Amino acid sequence: MRRMEDYMPYNVKEGVITVGDHTMDYAIFGKGDRPLLLIRGLNVTRLRGTVKALIRRYKTYVDDFRIYVIDRREPLPEVITCEMLAEDVYDGARALGLERVPVIGNSQGGMIAQYLTLNHPEMVEKLVLNVTTSTPNPVLKKNVEEWSEIALSGDMAGLVDKFMSMLYPPGKEPEPAPPGELPTEGLKTHPPKEFAALAQSCLTCNTHDRLSEIKCPALVLAGGKDIIMSPEASVELAKGLKTEAIIFEDLGHAAYETREYQEVVRDFLLTKTIGGLNIMKRILSIVLTVFLVIGCLAGCGTDNQQNEPSEESSKFSIVTTIFPIYDWVMNVLGDDPAGAEVTMLLNSGVDLHSFQPTAADIMKISTCDMFIYVGGESDEWVEDALKEATNKDMIVINLMDLMGDAAKEEEMVEGMQEEGGDDEEGPEYDEHVWLSLRNASLLTGAISGAIQQMDPANADLYQANAAAFVAKLEALDEEYKAAVSGAQFNTLLFGDRFPFRYLADDYGLSYYAAFVGCSSETEASFATVTFLAQKMDELALPAVMTIEGTDHRIAETIIQSTESKDQEILTLDSMQAVTAKDVENGATYLSIMESNLSVLKDALKSEA
């Protein structure tokens, strides 16, 4: 039997938050210094008195994180929604001093976490959605109605038995908790009507059509034998998030209590870039196992089948990460006489810095003939993916390697806000190489040479296509030079990240900005805003610049801090959020750079 002293290393803190006319219990525990917000699922009991059980249940996280758990409000209204519960969590988290934090949502907690992320994206650093859904399905509806009926009959003991029988598949039941870890004094259960209202609130979750608004890294997991929510619910949720669900086939609804499951979540939360390290290796092993099984089955055809290459198999495949690379490849291919299959991985509006490859993405990389990526800090996940490649003849092109000495170190200019966190080891290079027309010409030539090597029969055509495209790039470069030379101003000021270092250096432009190009910061300090506003006044600049996106709060604050308060907000497109639909609608690298030239002329007051 454990004593309370055994839990002292976890620095347990419990209390009550008062918000308006209601209160919420909370518990904080864990030995780590990283905050983690855990949103529990539907429970018969309230939070108070369960902290020992929580430490035991989430033991994989307690060494690395300081875990915050906030209970449902008390009293509860007769009718409540998941979105209302999300607002309660937000209020409670702010009251506890949380500003930006990774969030885990289990079951109903996952529904609440989705609304929290949608309505308060600035709070959620990473999102883990366990055994949950984005819209009610028949399985959940049936269960909610059954639970509500049992609760309203007053048979709470029967309800608990029903819950326990549905959480775990046969043979997967957990070991009984030691007596010292059973719920302690002060434990309260929800009254029958209150529980029924909470259960019914599960049916109010309807986020599916808004999932594309979630931009933070997200991980979706489920148990393959979940009879409360169904694993299909998680699969559909993952599709809406443009990712892929990880399904633990032998586990049920309480899969999130197991060590193997929690280790995947922990690795995801601790990795700096999403795809890399342990979680990538786990996904790779799952995907490649499936691939090998499919390959074996495909090889078990009838004796009449011949091993001659089909027309389909003679085609080659090229996988690119970002839109500019995809566009350059398509320009080199032209009419594509070999019928190449070209994939753009970052096709849903998620930028390079927060991209999370799906299992399908990893499969494409593993088997493709050519893989082209940027090669900067945001692509740390690539190394693990390439180690597991099944096509050992794959041609791999790293743009940063091609740049050689022309790659520039990320620059901290005067007034730019420094990021917190650990010091970087060695120089950090600016990976936004595609925003220079001159770099684009160089890199297109290298890509063309590689494609010619892969398909020598059409080499002359690829070379001619590349030459024609480079001629257009060079002509546009001349237009940029003329615009800058005929401009009234020579300085750009960004109330945003600054990914345009290569473009600025090409034409001798000076710049000031709130953050470096790869920064994850979203809130500028008072000192940063004040400095930039004073520069606006000092240089009499006509516009504050931003990159693509709808959040112009920093730019607006800078303008309101200037003397005249009448400057424009202008946007340069860094091509980090181009979607497949944009490409379908006619977006090209050249068209976007031409639009950027028009914006640049307005910003610099150029008559050229």
N, C-alpha and C positions, 0 to 999 in steps of 0.2 A: 504493500500500500504506500503510495506516495504522500508525502506531507506537503503543506503549502510552501515550506522552505525549498522544495525541489523546483519550484516554479520561480523563485526569486531571480535567477539569472535572466529570465525573460522579461523582467522589468514591467510587470503587469500593472496597468492603470485602468480603472473603471470609473465612470461618472455619468452625469446627466447633462444634456444640452437643452437649454430652453430657447425656443424659436417662436416668437409670437405667442399664440394661445396653446401651444403644445410642447411636449418634451420628447427627447429621444435619448435612450441609454446608449452608451458607447463603451468599447473596450479597446485597449491598445496593448500590444505585446510583441515581443521579438527582440533579438539581440543585435540586429543589423542597424545601419544608419540610413538605409534607403527607405523612404516611406512607401507603403503599398496599401491601397484602399481595396478592401474585400467586401463585396456586396453579397450577402447570404441569399439563399433561395427561400421559398415558402417554408415556414416552420410552424409547428404546433406550439412551440415554446418561444418565449421572448429571449432576448440576448442575456439578460442579467443572470449570473450564476453559472454560465456555460463556458467561461474562459479557459478552464483547465481542459475541457473536451476540445476546444478549438485549437489549443496549442498542440494537443496530441494529433488532431485531425490534419493540421497543416504543418507538421513537423519539418517537412522539406524546405519550407520558406523561412523558418524562424531564425536561422543563423545569419541570413543575408538581409532580411527586411525588418522594418518596424511596421507591424500590420495594424491598420485601423479598421474597426468594424463598427458600423452605426446601425442601430435597431430601427424598426418601423416606428412611426410617430405614435404618441399616446396622448389623448385618445385618438382613435381612428374614426374618420367619418363613415357614415353608412355606405356610401358609394365612393370608391377610390380607384384611381387608374395608375398604371405603371409610370406614366409621365409625372403624375403628382408625387409618387414615391421618389422619382429621380430628383425632383426639386428639393425634397426633404434631405436626400443624401448630399446634394450640393450645399444646402444651408448648413448641414452638420459638418461637412468637410471644411468649409470655410471657417466655421466657428472653432474648429480644432487646428486651424493654421495651415491647412493644406491648400496649396495654390496650383501646382502642376504635379501630377502623380500617376504612376501606372495603376490600372484598375482591373480587378478580376471580378467577373460577375457569374455566379453559379445559378443555373436554372432561371427562376424568376428574377434573381439578381442580375442575370445576363440581359434580361429585357430592360430592367431599370438602367443598367450600364449603357445600353444603346441610346436611350433617351438622354442620359447624362452627357454622353459624347456628342450627340447631335445638338443639344441645346447649350452646352458649355464646353465647346471643343478646346478652349484654352486650358481647361483643367486636366484633360486626359492625355498623358504622355504616350502610353501604350495601352492596348485594350485586349483582354483575354475573355472570351465568351465560351463558357463551359456548359455543355448539354442544354442548350437554350434554343430559342426560335425568334424570328422577326415577325411572325404572324401566327395566329391560332390555327392549328391543324385539327383534324378529326380526333386524333389520339389524345391530344391535350384537352380538347373540349369534353370528351367523354369522361376523362379522369377528373376534371374540375367539377363537373356536375355530380359525379359520384362522391367526391370528397365533401362537397357542400351539403349534400343530402345527409351523409353520415354525421357531419358536424352539427347541423341544425336539429338532428334527432337527439342530440345531447350525448352521444356515445363517443366521447373524446378518446377513451382507451381503445375502442375499436378503430378509430381513425389512425391512432399511432401504429397499431398493428398493421393496418392496411398500407400505410406509408412504408414501413420497414419491409414488407413483403415485396414492394415494387422497386425499392432502391437497388437491390442486389440480385443478380442472377443466381440460381441454385449453385451452391458450392463456392460462391464468391463473398459470402457473408463475412464481415470483419470479426476479429477477435473481440470478445466482450471487454469493455473498458474496466480497468482496475477500479476498485471501490473509491480510491482517492481521486479518480478522474471523472466520477459521475457528477452530474449537475449538483451544485451546492446550494446553500441556503439563499433564499430570496428568489428562487426560480419561479417564474410565472408562466402559465399557459394562456394562449389567446382565448377569450370567451367564444362560444360557438358562432355567434353572429359575426364577430370580428374576424375569425378565421375564414368564414365563408366569404366575407367581403374581400379579404386578401386573395383568396383562391380565385374568385370571380375577376379580380383585377388582372390576372394573367391573360384573360381573353381580350383585354384592351390594348395589348401590345400590337402595333401595326406600323412597324418602321420600314418594311421591306422597300417601299418606293423611295425612301430617303437614304438608304444605305450608301449610295454613291457620294453623299456629303461627308462621310467619315473618312478623314484623310490620315489619321494617325496609324502607325503600325498596328495590325490586328491579327489575333490568332484565334481560330475557331477549333474546338475539340469536342468530341462526343464519345459515348460508349455505344458499341455496335448492338448491344442487347438492351438498350434503353427503352423501356415500355411506358415511361411517363411522358416523354417528349417526342421520341423516335429519332434515330440518327439522321433520317432524311431531312428533318427540320434544320439540323446543323449544316447539312450539305447545301440546302437552299440558302441559308443565311450566308454561308461562305461565298456562294456565287454572287450574291448581292454586293458583297464586299470586294469582289474581284480577287478572291484568294481561294484556297482549297481547304476543306475541313480535314483534320487528322482524326481518324476513327480508330478507337481501341476496340477491336472486334469482340473480345471476350468479356468486356466490362459493361456494366449497366449504367443507370442514371447517376449513381454515386461514384462514377469513374474518377472524378476529381479528387477523391480521398486517397487514391493509390499513389505509391511512390513513383512508379514508372510514368504516370500521367503528370504528376507534379514536377518531375525532373525536366520534362519537355517545357512546361510553363516557365519554370525557373530559368532555364537556359535562354528562352525567348526574352524574358524580362531583363536579364543581365547582359545580353549582347548589345554592343554599341550600334552595329548595323544588323539589320533584321535577319537577312538570310544566313549569316555566317555561323561558324562554330558548331556547337553540338547539335542545335536544332536542325541545322542544314544537313548534318550527317545522318541524323535520325530519318529525316524525310527522304534523303537520297537512298538510304538502305531500303526503305519501304517501296519507293518508286522503282528502283532498279530490280528489286526482287520480282515485282509484278511484271516488269518488262521482260526479264529473263524467262519467266513462266510462259508469257505470251509467245516469246520467241521459240521456246521448246514446243509449244502446241502447234505453232505455225510450221515447224519442221517435221511434224508427224503426219504429213499428208499421205495420199495414196502413192503407190509405186509408179503410177502413170505420170505423176507430176515431175517435170524437169526442173533443173536448177538454173535454167537460162535466165539472165536478167530481163525483167519486163521493161516496157517503155516507161512505166511509172518509177521503177527502181533506178533507172538510169538518170533520172533527174537529180539535181543536187539541191541541197537545202542550206539556207543562210539564216542564222539567228542574230538579230541585233538587239541591243538593249534600248537605246533612246531613238526618238524620232529623227534627228538630223542624220544619224548614221543610216537609218532605214531609207531616208530620202536620197542620200548619196548613192547607196547601193542600187536603188531603183533607177536613178539617172544613168548609172554605168550599164545596167542590164538593158535599158531601152525597151525594145520590143520583146525582149526575153526569149531569144530563139531556143534556148535549152529548157524552157518551162520551169525555171527555178522557183522553189517555194521560199518566200522571204517572210520572216516573222519579226514583228516589233514587239518586244516583251512589255515595255512600259507604254501601254496603249489605253489606259483607263483614267489618265489625269493625275496619277500618283507620280511625284517627282523622284528624281534619281536618289535623293538623300533619304527617302523613307520607303523605297521600293522593297517589297517582300515577294520573292519568287514563289510561285505555286508549284505543286508537284508536277503539273503539266508542263510548266516552264522548264523545270529541271530535266524532264524527259526530253524535251526538244533540244536542249543544250547537249545532253548526253549523246544524242544520236545524229546531230547535224554535221554537215560537211565543212561549214565555216561559221565561226562565232566571233562577232565583233563587239567590243565593249570599250568603255572609256578608260577604265583602269585606275581611277582615282580612289580616294578613301572610301567613297560610297559603294565601291564595287568589291569590298573585302570578301563578300560571300562567294565571289566567282572562283576563287582558288579551290574551295572545297568541291564546288560543282564540277570543275574540270578534272579533279583527281579521279572522279568516278565515271568519266566519259567512256562509253562503250565503243565509240568510233575513234580508234587510236590514230587515224590518218587526218583527223580534223585540223583545219587551218585556223589558228587563233590569232586575232589581231587586237592588240592593246594600243589604243590611241595615245596614251601617255608615253608609252615606249617609243612610238613612232615620232613623237615630238622631240624626244632627246633633250638637248640643252635648251631648246626653245620653250620647254615647259617652265612656267613661272611659279615661284613660291607665292603662297597666299600673302597678301600685303595688308598690314594694319596701318591705315593712314590716320592722320591727326583727327581726333574726335570720335573715332570708331569705337564702339563698345566691345570690350573684351568679354569672351565667354568664360563662365565659371567651369570648374571641373579640374581634372588632373592635367598636368603639363604634358604636352605632346613630346614624344621622343623623336628628335630629328625634324627636318623641315617638312612643312605641309604644303603640298602643291595645289594650285588652283586647277580644278578639273574641268572647268567650263570652256574647254578648248574650241568647241564648235561655234562659239560666238564671234570668231574671227573669220572673215571671208578668206583671208590668206591661209589660215590653218586649214580651212575647208578645201582649198585647192590642193594643198599638200597631201591631206589625208585621202581625198578622193583618188588622187593618183596612185597611192599605195593600195587602196582597196581595189582599184581597177587592175593593178598588176597581179594581185592575189586571185581575182576572179579569172583572169586570163590563164593563170597557171592551172586553175581547176578545170577550165573548159577551153583548152587550146584551139579547138575547132572553130570557135567564135571569137578568138582573141582580137582580131583586127576590128571587129565591130565594137567590142567593149572599149578598145583603145580610142576609137573615133568618138564614141558616146562620151567618154570621160573628157576628152579634149574639148568637145562642144560645151559641156557643162562647166568646165573650168574657165572657158572663154567668157561665159555669162557671169561667173563669179568675179572674174577680173574686171569686167566692165562695171559691175555694181561697186566694186572696190574703188574704182576711179570716181564714181558718183559720190561715194562717202568722202573721199579726199577733197573733192571740190566743195562739198557742203561745209566741211569743217573749215576749209581755207576761206570761205566767204561768210563766215559766221561772226556775229557780234560778240558772242560769248565763247569761252573755251573750257568751261567747267560744268560738270554735271553734279547734282546733289541728290542722293537717294535717301528717302525716308523708308529704307527697306534693306534687304540683303543686296550685295553688289556682285553679281556674277559676270560683269562685263569688263573685267580687267584686260583681257586680250584685245577686245575691240577698242577700248580707250587707248591702250598703248600703240595700237596700229596707227592711230591718227593724232597722237600727241595730246589727248584730252586729259585734263586734270579732273579729279573727282573727290567727293566726300560722301560718306554713307554711314548709316546707322550700324550695319553689321557686315562682316565679310561674306563672301558668296556662299559658303557652305554652312553658315551659322544656323543653329536650331532655335535661336532666340526669336521671340515674337513681341517682347515688351521692351521698349527703349527706356533707359533711365532718364531722369530729369536732366542730368548733366549732358547726356547725348543730345536730347532734344534742344536744350538751350544752346549748345555749341552749333548745331546745324542751323537753327533759326538765326543766330548771329551771323553765320556765314552767308545765309540768304540775304540779310540786310547789307552786309559788308560788300558783297559782290553784285548786289542788285539783280540777282538771278530771277528770271521770269517764271520758273516752274520747279516743283519738287517732283522727282522721278520715283516710280515704283516698278516692280516687276509684275507679271501677270498675276491675277487673283483679285478677289473682291475686298480684301482687308487693307484699307488705306488709312487706318487710324493714326499711325505714326506720322504719315505725310500731312494729314489734316491737323494734327497737333503742332507740327513744326510751323505750318502756315499761320495758325492762330497765335503762335508765339513770336511772329515777325512784327515789324512796325506797321507795314501796309496791309497785311492779311488778305492780299488780293492775288496771290500767285496761283497758277494752274497746277493741277496734278496730272502728269503725263506718264504713260505706261510703255516701257520697252518689254518686248516679249523674249524671254530667255529660252523659250521652247522646252520648258521642263514639265509642261502639263498638256502637251498636244495629245489628243486621243485618236483612236481609230476612226471615230466619226468625223473628226476634223479632217483627217486625211481623205476620207470618203467624200467630204464636201469640198475638196480642192486645195487644202492647205499644203504648201510646199516650203522647203527651206528658203528658196529664193523669194517667194511671195512674202514670207514673214520678215526676212531681212530687208525687203523693199519697204514694208510697212514701218519697220524700225527706223529706216532712213527718214521717212516722212516725219515721224515723231521727233527724231533727233534734230531735224531742221527747225521744228517748232521750239524745241528746248533751247537751242543755241541761237535762235533768231537768225537763221541763215537764209540768204536770198538766192543761193545757188540752186 
